[in-house]
């Protein structure tokens, strides 16, 4: 099996090919893949956030434009932010298909771990991986085509794919990709945002003529993402959650946010529900990062509703205290550490991985 892998350089924002220059164009590589005759399904990760949903939708659209029979699906229910932005911009979310039979052809986006894949992925044929995280246990070497760039949003990568292939971006695809970029970069404000995210954002906003609306849309997306009203504590813990298999450890990792004034009580509730979630998910370690939010004094329509004052990192399970304290220092109390840095999950997971492997 021939394997082509495109990485982005960690020190610049210009993509490079590793380890040798590709002898075929992207278009030729796609044509050479074993597509078969059945539908190839495109999936983001389980417990999908907006970037997982929209990267699957937009990449499936691109593959169809190239003549390949692809359809986006989700492997579990979508979240409130996805519901909001799909209604606001006017696009349909993928249908639920929670498992696939052996031999199904797959393209995976926004993840690189079997634990986050649709059930059945280990026995499927993964044709492509389009991602912006570190390499997981779905090793690059076993996937015929990998495009992994350390940018703010998977949809930024896919925006580049459209341009590289010379496929015009229709307005629906523009809406879908912009939604992913807005969500994963919080309107270009996160520490993982790169210049290429800004380039894609500007082009998509201009195409859709949303210059006067995009900041307000982003604000409303953020409010939807942090809306836990009516949810149980277990539902909150897994509202933005990923599973990992790191060495011999089965690890769960949630990503949450809470207003500073309510943080102590929120942390206590999340710590109390961690044993239940760990058992439900079949994990032996569980972590969650919690963004520490304060109201933004700028109440204009375009302003973010919150400012972030650091990150709490909570933990449960044998060995988790040692991991957390090696990364963030001494616990504030049992199960809780804190950093003044504003960190995303994709920045913390590599640190955890290094300690556990």
C-alpha positions in Angstrom: 0.0 0.0 0.0 1.4 3.4 -1.0 1.1 6.0 1.7 1.3 9.8 1.3 1.5 12.0 4.3 1.4 15.8 4.3 2.4 17.5 7.6 2.7 21.1 8.5 6.0 22.4 9.9 5.9 23.1 13.6 8.1 26.2 13.3 6.4 27.9 10.3 2.9 27.9 8.9 4.0 26.7 5.4 3.1 23.1 4.8 5.9 20.7 4.0 6.0 17.2 2.8 7.7 14.6 4.9 9.9 12.7 4.6 10.2 12.9 0.8 8.6 15.1 -1.8 5.4 13.7 -3.2 5.8 12.3 -6.6 2.1 12.7 -7.4 -0.3 15.6 -7.1 -3.1 15.6 -4.6 -5.6 15.0 -7.3 -3.6 12.0 -8.6 -3.3 10.6 -5.1 -7.1 10.8 -4.5 -7.7 9.0 -7.9 -5.4 6.2 -6.9 -7.1 5.3 -3.6 -9.2 2.1 -3.3 -12.7 3.7 -3.4 -14.6 0.6 -4.2 -18.2 0.8 -5.3 -20.1 1.5 -2.0 -20.4 4.8 -0.2 -17.3 6.1 1.7 -18.4 7.6 5.0 -16.7 10.7 6.4 -16.7 11.0 10.2 -15.4 13.5 12.8 -14.8 12.2 16.3 -17.3 10.9 18.8 -19.1 13.5 20.9 -18.6 15.8 18.0 -18.0 19.5 18.4 -18.6 22.0 15.6 -15.2 21.4 13.9 -15.7 17.6 13.9 -19.2 18.0 12.3 -18.3 20.7 9.8 -15.0 19.1 8.7 -16.8 15.9 7.9 -19.5 17.8 6.0 -17.1 20.0 4.0 -14.6 17.2 3.2 -17.4 14.9 2.0 -18.7 17.7 -0.2 -15.2 18.2 -1.7 -14.8 14.5 -2.4 -18.2 14.4 -4.1 -17.1 17.4 -6.3 -14.1 15.3 -7.2 -16.4 12.5 -8.3 -16.2 10.2 -5.3 -19.2 8.7 -3.5 -18.8 10.2 0.0 -21.3 11.1 2.7 -20.8 12.7 6.1 -22.2 11.0 9.2 -21.9 11.5 13.0 -21.3 8.6 15.4 -23.0 10.3 18.3 -25.3 13.2 19.0 -24.2 16.7 18.1 -24.0 19.5 20.7 -25.9 22.8 21.3 -23.3 24.9 19.6 -23.7 22.8 16.4 -27.5 23.1 16.6 -27.2 26.8 16.9 -24.8 27.5 14.1 -26.4 25.1 11.6 -29.7 26.9 12.2 -28.1 30.4 12.1 -26.2 29.8 8.9 -28.7 27.4 7.3 -27.0 24.1 6.7 -28.1 20.5 7.7 -26.2 18.5 10.2 -25.1 14.9 9.3 -27.3 12.0 10.1 -26.4 9.6 12.9 -24.8 6.3 12.1 -23.2 5.0 15.3 -21.4 2.0 13.8 -20.1 0.6 10.5 -19.6 -3.0 9.4 -16.2 -4.5 8.7 -14.7 -3.4 5.4 -16.6 -0.1 5.2 -14.4 2.6 3.6 -13.9 5.6 5.9 -12.4 9.1 5.8 -11.8 10.5 9.3 -11.5 14.2 10.2 -10.5 16.0 13.3 -9.2 13.0 15.2 -6.5 10.4 15.1 -7.5 7.8 17.8 -9.5 4.6 17.4 -11.2 5.4 20.8 -12.7 8.5 19.2 -13.8 6.8 16.0 -17.1 5.4 14.9 -17.6 1.9 16.3 -16.3 -0.6 13.8 -13.4 1.6 12.6 -10.7 -1.0 13.5 -12.2 -3.4 11.0 -12.9 -0.7 8.4 -10.7 0.6 5.5 -9.6 4.1 6.4 -8.7 5.8 3.2 -7.8 9.3 4.5 -7.1 11.2 7.7 -7.5 15.0 7.8 -6.6 16.3 11.2 -5.0 19.0 13.3 -3.9 17.0 16.3 -0.8 15.0 17.2 -0.6 11.5 15.7 -2.8 9.1 17.7 -3.0 5.3 17.6 -4.4 5.4 14.1 -0.9 5.6 12.8 -0.2 7.8 9.8 1.7 4.9 8.2 -1.4 2.7 7.9 -3.6 5.3 6.2 -3.1 5.8 2.4 -3.5 9.5 2.6 -2.9 11.7 5.7 -3.1 15.5 5.8 -2.2 16.7 9.3 -1.5 20.4 9.9 -1.2 22.0 13.4 -3.6 24.8 12.8 -6.6 26.2 14.7 -9.3 24.3 12.8 -9.6 21.2 10.7 -11.8 23.3 8.4 -8.8 25.5 7.7 -7.0 22.5 6.2 -10.1 21.6 4.1 -10.3 25.2 2.8 -6.8 24.7 1.6 -7.8 21.4 0.0 -10.5 23.1 -2.0 -8.1 25.6 -3.3 -5.3 23.1 -4.1 -7.7 21.0 -6.1 -9.2 24.1 -7.9 -12.7 23.3 -6.7 -14.9 26.4 -6.3 -16.3 26.8 -2.8 -20.0 27.1 -3.0 -21.8 29.2 -0.4 -23.0 26.2 1.6 -19.5 24.8 1.9 -18.3 28.3 2.9 -20.9 28.5 5.7 -19.9 25.0 6.9 -16.2 25.7 7.0 -16.6 29.1 8.5 -18.6 27.6 11.3 -15.8 25.2 12.1 -13.1 27.9 12.1 -15.2 30.2 14.3 -15.8 27.5 16.8 -12.3 26.0 17.1 -10.5 29.3 17.1 -13.2 31.3 18.9 -13.2 33.8 16.1 -9.4 33.7 15.7 -8.8 34.4 19.5 -7.4 31.0 20.7 -3.7 30.4 21.3 -3.8 27.6 18.6 -4.9 30.0 15.9 -2.4 30.4 13.0 -2.1 32.8 10.1 -3.7 30.3 7.7 -6.8 30.3 9.9 -7.1 34.0 9.4 -6.6 33.7 5.7 -9.4 31.2 5.4 -11.6 33.2 7.8 -11.2 36.4 5.7 -12.0 34.7 2.4 -15.1 32.9 3.7 -16.5 35.9 5.6 -16.0 38.0 2.4 -17.7 35.4 0.2 -20.7 35.2 2.5 -20.8 39.0 3.1 -20.8 38.5 6.9 -18.3 41.2 7.8 -20.9 43.1 9.9 -22.3 39.9 11.5 -19.5 37.5 12.1 -18.5 38.8 15.6 -22.1 38.6 16.8 -22.4 35.1 15.4 -19.3 34.0 17.2 -20.5 35.5 20.4 -23.8 33.6 20.2 -21.9 30.4 19.3 -19.8 30.8 22.4 -22.9 31.3 24.6 -24.5 28.2 23.1 -21.3 26.2 23.7 -21.3 27.1 27.4 -25.1 26.6 27.9 -25.5 23.7 30.4 -29.1 24.5 31.4 -31.2 21.4 31.9 -28.2 19.0 31.6 -27.2 16.5 34.3 -23.7 16.7 35.7 -22.7 13.6 33.8 -24.1 15.1 30.6 -22.1 18.2 31.2 -18.9 16.2 31.8 -19.2 14.5 28.4 -20.6 17.4 26.5 -17.2 18.0 25.0 -15.3 14.8 25.7 -12.8 12.5 24.0 -11.4 9.1 24.8 -7.7 8.1 24.3 -5.7 5.0 24.6 -2.2 6.1 25.8 0.2 3.3 26.3 -1.6 0.9 28.6 -4.0 3.6 29.9 -7.6 4.2 28.9 -8.0 7.9 29.4 -11.0 10.2 29.2 -10.7 14.0 28.7 -13.4 16.6 29.0 -13.3 20.2 28.0 -15.5 22.5 29.9 -16.0 26.2 30.9 -17.5 27.9 33.9 -17.9 31.5 35.1 -15.3 32.4 37.8 -18.0 33.2 40.4 -19.5 29.7 40.1 -16.2 27.8 39.7 -15.7 26.3 43.1 -19.2 24.8 43.2 -18.9 23.6 39.6 -15.6 21.9 40.2 -17.0 20.1 43.2 -19.9 18.8 41.1 -17.6 17.7 38.3 -15.3 15.9 40.7 -18.3 14.1 42.2 -19.5 12.8 38.9 -16.1 11.7 37.5 -16.3 8.2 39.0 -19.7 7.6 37.3 -18.4 8.9 34.0 -15.2 6.9 34.3 -17.2 3.7 34.8 -19.6 4.5 32.0 -16.8 5.1 29.5 -14.7 2.2 30.7 -11.7 4.4 31.5 -9.0 4.1 34.2 -8.1 7.7 34.2 -10.3 10.8 33.6 -9.3 14.4 33.3 -11.1 17.7 32.4 -9.9 21.2 31.7 -12.2 24.0 32.7 -11.8 27.5 31.2 -12.1 30.1 34.0 -14.5 32.7 32.5 -15.1 36.2 33.7 -17.7 38.6 32.1 -16.3 40.8 29.5 -16.9 44.5 30.4 -17.1 45.3 26.7 -20.8 44.7 26.0 -20.8 45.7 22.4 -22.4 43.2 20.0 -19.1 42.1 18.5 -17.3 41.4 21.8 -16.9 38.0 23.3 -19.2 37.5 26.2 -16.3 36.2 28.3 -12.6 36.7 29.1 -10.6 33.7 30.1 -8.6 33.9 33.3 -6.6 30.7 33.2 -7.4 27.0 33.1 -8.4 24.6 35.9 -7.4 21.0 35.4 -9.2 18.3 37.4 -8.4 14.6 37.7 -9.7 11.3 39.0 -8.2 7.8 39.0 -5.1 6.1 40.1 -2.0 7.9 38.9 -3.8 11.0 37.7 -2.6 13.2 40.5 1.0 12.6 39.6 0.3 13.4 36.0 -1.6 16.6 36.8 0.9 17.9 39.3 3.9 17.2 36.9 2.2 19.4 34.3 0.6 22.1 36.5 2.2 22.0 39.9 0.8 21.3 43.3 -2.9 20.7 43.6 -5.1 23.5 45.0 -7.1 20.7 46.7 -7.6 17.0 46.0 -8.4 16.6 42.3 -7.8 20.2 41.2 -4.8 22.0 39.7 -4.7 25.4 38.0 -2.6 27.4 35.5 -2.8 31.0 34.5 -2.3 29.9 30.9 -5.4 29.6 28.6 -4.9 26.1 27.3 -6.9 24.0 24.8 -7.2 20.3 25.1 -5.0 19.8 22.1 -2.2 21.6 24.0 -2.6 19.5 27.1 -3.0 16.0 25.7 0.5 15.9 24.3 1.9 16.7 27.8 -0.3 13.9 29.3 0.8 11.5 26.5 4.5 12.2 27.2 4.1 11.3 30.9 2.0 8.2 30.3 3.9 6.5 27.5 
